């Protein structure tokens, strides 16, 4: 029902879902790009831990999690408290990312391709259409509205 995405550049974008439609609440009130947000939420919903690295890490800096590069806070429908996924650096091979949740100390690995999925700037998540257009069937002309 809500997303708060902090990209690696430091940009923070807040999105809310109302009546089945995503919109941007901050830094500006704008329509959201439904496809981009859907990709982000789908990957959050199906996120899999590749491997647990450390259950009780003494130093998060070695994983890039002392100051996470990317943060995704989200509220799932029906849950009273939100969750927060923190992403650190890539592993030496580049195939995985160090990650953790804000509510637990353990550090785990997630697939490296998720870096591009979750590291989204405001421009990536906003609706970029200039016009909405729909075909009215047959030989009728296009109907354009904003």
C-alpha positions as CSV (number, residue, x, y, z in Angstrom):
1,X,0.0,0.0,0.0
2,X,3.0,2.3,0.3
3,X,6.6,2.4,-0.8
4,X,9.5,4.7,0.2
5,X,12.5,4.2,-2.1
6,X,16.0,5.7,-1.4
7,X,18.2,5.3,-4.4
8,X,22.0,5.0,-4.4
9,X,22.1,8.7,-5.4
10,X,20.3,9.6,-2.2
11,X,17.0,10.5,-3.9
12,X,14.0,9.5,-1.9
13,X,10.6,8.8,-3.5
14,X,7.4,8.1,-1.6
15,X,4.6,6.2,-3.4
16,X,1.1,5.4,-2.2
17,X,-1.5,3.1,-3.6
18,X,-5.2,4.1,-3.5
19,X,-8.1,2.5,-5.3
20,X,-5.7,0.2,-7.2
21,X,-3.5,3.0,-8.6
22,X,0.0,4.1,-7.6
23,X,0.8,7.8,-7.2
24,X,3.9,9.7,-6.0
25,X,3.5,11.6,-2.8
26,X,7.0,13.0,-2.5
27,X,9.1,14.7,-3.6
28,X,6.1,15.9,-5.7
29,X,2.5,14.8,-6.0
30,X,2.6,13.1,-9.4
31,X,1.2,10.0,-11.1
32,X,3.5,7.0,-10.9
33,X,4.7,4.7,-13.7
34,X,2.5,1.7,-13.0
35,X,4.9,-0.7,-14.9
36,X,8.0,0.5,-13.0
37,X,6.2,0.3,-9.6
38,X,4.7,-3.1,-10.5
39,X,8.2,-4.5,-11.2
40,X,9.4,-3.2,-7.9
41,X,6.5,-4.6,-5.9
42,X,6.6,-7.9,-7.7
43,X,10.3,-8.4,-6.9
44,X,9.7,-7.5,-3.3
45,X,6.9,-10.0,-3.1
46,X,9.0,-12.8,-4.5
47,X,12.3,-11.8,-3.0
48,X,14.4,-14.9,-2.1
49,X,17.4,-15.2,0.2
50,X,20.2,-16.9,-1.7
51,X,22.3,-17.6,1.4
52,X,22.6,-16.3,5.0
53,X,26.1,-14.7,5.3
54,X,26.1,-13.9,9.0
55,X,23.4,-14.2,11.7
56,X,25.0,-11.7,14.1
57,X,27.4,-9.5,12.1
58,X,29.8,-7.5,14.3
59,X,30.6,-5.0,11.5
60,X,28.0,-4.1,8.8
61,X,30.6,-1.9,7.0
62,X,32.2,-5.0,5.4
63,X,28.9,-5.6,3.6
64,X,28.2,-2.0,2.8
65,X,25.3,-2.0,5.2
66,X,26.5,0.5,7.8
67,X,25.1,3.1,5.4
68,X,23.0,1.1,2.9
69,X,23.3,2.2,-0.8
70,X,19.6,1.5,-1.4
71,X,16.6,1.3,1.0
72,X,13.1,0.2,0.2
73,X,10.5,0.6,2.9
74,X,7.1,-0.8,2.2
75,X,3.7,-1.4,3.8
76,X,1.9,-4.6,2.8
77,X,-1.9,-4.7,2.8
78,X,-3.2,-5.9,6.1
79,X,0.0,-5.3,8.0
80,X,0.1,-2.8,10.8
81,X,3.9,-2.1,10.6
82,X,6.0,-1.5,7.6
83,X,9.2,-3.3,6.6
84,X,12.5,-2.1,5.2
85,X,14.9,-3.8,2.9
86,X,18.5,-2.5,3.0
87,X,20.9,-3.2,0.2
88,X,24.6,-2.9,0.5
89,X,27.5,-3.7,-1.9
90,X,27.8,-6.5,-4.5
91,X,29.8,-9.6,-3.6
92,X,33.3,-10.0,-5.0
93,X,31.9,-12.0,-8.0
94,X,29.2,-9.4,-8.6
95,X,26.5,-12.0,-8.8
96,X,24.8,-11.2,-5.5
97,X,24.1,-8.3,-3.2
98,X,24.5,-8.1,0.6
99,X,21.2,-7.3,2.2
100,X,19.3,-7.2,5.4
101,X,16.0,-6.1,6.9
102,X,15.9,-3.2,9.3
103,X,14.3,-5.4,12.0
104,X,16.8,-8.2,12.1
105,X,20.6,-8.3,12.4
106,X,21.3,-11.1,9.9
107,X,23.0,-10.3,6.6
108,X,22.0,-12.4,3.6
109,X,22.5,-12.4,-0.1
110,X,20.0,-11.6,-2.8
111,X,20.4,-11.9,-6.6
112,X,22.6,-9.1,-8.0
113,X,20.2,-8.3,-10.8
114,X,17.8,-6.9,-8.1
115,X,20.2,-3.9,-7.8
116,X,18.7,-2.3,-11.0
117,X,15.2,-3.2,-9.8
118,X,15.3,-1.5,-6.4
119,X,17.8,1.3,-7.1
120,X,15.2,3.6,-8.6
121,X,15.3,7.4,-8.8
122,X,12.2,9.7,-8.8
123,X,12.3,10.1,-12.5
124,X,12.3,6.3,-13.0
125,X,9.2,5.9,-10.9
126,X,7.1,8.9,-12.2
127,X,4.7,8.6,-15.1
128,X,6.5,10.0,-18.1
129,X,3.6,10.0,-20.6
130,X,2.9,13.3,-22.3
131,X,-0.7,12.2,-23.4
132,X,-3.0,9.4,-22.7
133,X,-4.5,8.0,-25.9
134,X,-7.1,5.3,-26.6
135,X,-8.3,3.8,-29.8
136,X,-12.1,3.9,-30.1
137,X,-12.3,0.9,-32.5
138,X,-13.3,0.6,-36.1
139,X,-12.5,3.5,-38.3
140,X,-13.1,6.1,-35.6
141,X,-10.3,8.6,-34.9
142,X,-8.1,8.5,-31.8
143,X,-9.6,10.0,-28.7
144,X,-7.0,11.9,-26.7
145,X,-7.4,13.1,-23.1
146,X,-5.1,14.1,-20.3
